[in-house]
Structure formats: C-alpha cells, structure tokens
Amino acid sequence: MADTSARILRLLSLLQARIDWPAPALAERLGVSARTQPVSRDDLTRLVVRNPDRGDTPGRWQCVGTATLHLPAEVVARWAPGGSVVTPIDSDRSRLTIGGWSWVGIAGLFITFDADLDDVTPPALADAFATVRRRLGRDHLATR
C-alpha cells in the first residue's frame, strides 16, 4: 500500500480488530518495512525542538490560551514547553497555544519569547497581560 491515507485507514481497521500488534506483524499487514533504528534521547529531543508540528492537542491544563507571536514557528517550537501547539502563520509569525495553572503564569511563558504578540485569546489571558503590566509598573520594583 503506497498511499499513506490508505495505510492509515488500514491501520485503523487492524487496530479495531486487535490493539496489541507486534511491529513485524503489523508492518507486514500494512505493506511497509519493519526495520527500526535505535534512537537516542538526544535524537528525540532534537526531533521535538526542531519540529513545530508537535500535534494538534494542547496539554490538559485548567487555563489554555493562544496568541500570535512575531517569530517563525521553528524558533517558537525550539523554546515552547511540552504540551504546547505551534502553528505557522507565515515566515515571520506563528500561533502558540499553551496551558498552565494560572492565566498570569501563561502570560509569563509568552513573555519569555521577548517578541511582539497579538490576537490574544481568551479574554482572561489578555487580562493577565494587563495584570502583569500593572504589577511590573509599581514603584517598589525600581532598583536602588
């Protein structure tokens, strides 16, 4: 089966019949090679941080927000924490969806990118940025 879509449909069909398949048997049924290569921890890390396509589901957090960063997706993917979703918009912008325990915490994660951002959603995240701005503008933070 050379066609990837057909292979995926076949795989789904096989997994409905049996959830636990040995790799060689599954490869034979799908008409693909069963050869594998050892992968080091560094290889896996490199794969994740260089790839903006980490999946399409953000981590399960009580607060999940999204904003457009004025940075290429490859840069955002390199530094985005696990469980985040990076979506390229164009060569200079990407959309980051990220979760955390608090809206201010998520705002802090976006701030670490030190880049312009817009299209902030939901409104609770936009409010968190205003809270951070207010807190950091206080006189008691001035150096002495």
N, C-alpha and C positions, 0 to 999 in steps of 0.2 A: 504494500500500500504506500505509494509515493506521496499521495496527497495528505497533508497534515490534518486537515479538517476531517477527512475520512478516518484517519488513525485515531483522532480524539474521540470520534463517535464510537469507533470500535472499542477503544479503551473503556469508555463509559459503560458500554454493553457488557464487556468482560467483568468489570467491577461490580455490576449488578448481580452477576452470577456467583462471583466469589471475590471477597475483599482481600484475601491474603494470597498473593501470587509470588512464586519465586521469580526473580528477574529473568533468568534464561527462558522460562516457560512463557512469560508474558511477552518478552521480546519476539519469540518465535511466532506467537499468535498475532502480533502486530506487524510482523514482517520487517523488523528492524534489528540492528546489531545489538547483542547483549554485552559487548565489550565495555569495560569500565576502566577508569584510571583512578589511581589514588589521588585524593585532593587534600592538600594541607590546610591548616587553619588560616594561614596567610592567603592562600588562593581563594578561600571562601570570603574572607574579609575584603580582599581586592575586588572580587566579583560584586559584592554588595555595595561598596562605597563608590564604585565607578559606574554603577547602573542606576539611572533614575527610575527605571521601571521595576519597582520593588513589589508590585502587586497593586491591587485596587481597593484594598480594605485597610483603613487606619486601625491602629491598636484600639483596644476597648478601654476607654477612659471615661470618667464622668464628664469631662469637658473636652470637646473636639472642635477645633477652629481651623479656618482656612484663610490664606492671604496670598496675594501675588507678590513675589519678591523680584526685584530688578536684578536678577542674577541668572546665568544659564543653569539649566537643570542639572548638568554634570557637576557644577560647583555645589549646588544645594544638596544633591544626593551624597556628595562626599562627606558633608558635615551634618546632615539631618539624622536625628536619632532613629533607632529602630522603631518600627510601628508607624512610621510616617509615610505619607504618599506624596511623591514628587511628580508633577505633571508639567511637561514642557509646554510653553505657550508659543514662544518664538526663540530666536537665537540668544536673546538678552533677558528673557523673563521666564519665570516658572511659577507654578502654583504649588504651595506646600500645605498639606493637611496634616495637622499634628495634634496630639492629645496630651492631657496632663491632669493633675489633681485639682488645679485651680486655673481660672482664666488669667490671672496675673502671671502664674508660672508659665503658661503657654506664651504670653506676650514676651516674657523674658527669653524664651527659646528663640522666638522670631528676632528679637533684638540682637542676639549673638551673631546673626549673619551680617550685621553692620551694613545693611543695604536699604534703599528706599523700598517701601511696600505700600500696596493699596488693595482695594477690593477685599477688605477685611470682613469676614463673617464668622459667626453670627454677631449681632449687636453686642452681646456680652463680652466678646473679645475686643471689640472696638472700645467699649467702656473700660476694659482692663488696661488698654494702652493709655487712656486718659488718666487712670489711677496712677500708673507708673510715672507718667509725666508730672503729675501733681506732687507725688512723693519725692521725686528727684529734684524738683524745683524748690524745695524747702531750704531756708537759710541755714539750718543746722547741719547741712551736708557740706557747707563751704569748708575748704581747707583753712587751717590756721597757721 
